[in-house]
């Protein structure tokens, strides 16, 4: 089956589309925010990191954990979706990769309804495939099934 995802070269923090936009990315379940795509997000807006850290700190009273999704408004028509799809962070190679495909799948499923309600498109890097160590051929079908199949326009950005 051919993917409905559009691929562009460029910066996922600067989405190329009209209308409301959601920028989605994968976070870990430890509260760590300091490497990879999150640095580009934090250079542009402080809110996603602050909201993520607060969400993690107050986790006894919320849904923070693998498979959870947090939507943070950063501009009038722009949001960042923090998707918890990574168990810990990679320290040594003996533990395997931190990516958790089932958690990415669950977080994408949670993202679909709010995106549809906003009438937004979704923009992202190759989530779960950078520091999390995942494989795109495992992530792409999840995006197709959870977002594209519901009529949501998705653009993936490959940074130069």
VENQUIGI-V234587 format. One record per run of one state. SS is the DSSP state (alpha for helix, beta for strand, coil for the rest). FROM is the first residue (numbers start at 1). LEN is the number of residues. If there is no record, write none. Layout:
SS,FROM,LEN ; SS,FROM,LEN
This chain:
coil,1,5 ; beta,6,4 ; coil,10,11 ; beta,21,8 ; coil,29,8 ; alpha,37,8 ; coil,45,2 ; alpha,47,11 ; coil,58,1 ; alpha,59,3 ; coil,62,7 ; beta,69,7 ; coil,76,2 ; beta,78,9 ; coil,87,6 ; alpha,93,3 ; coil,96,3 ; beta,99,1 ; coil,100,1 ; alpha,101,18 ; coil,119,2 ; beta,121,4 ; coil,125,11 ; alpha,136,11 ; coil,147,1 ; alpha,148,3 ; coil,151,3 ; beta,154,5 ; coil,159,2
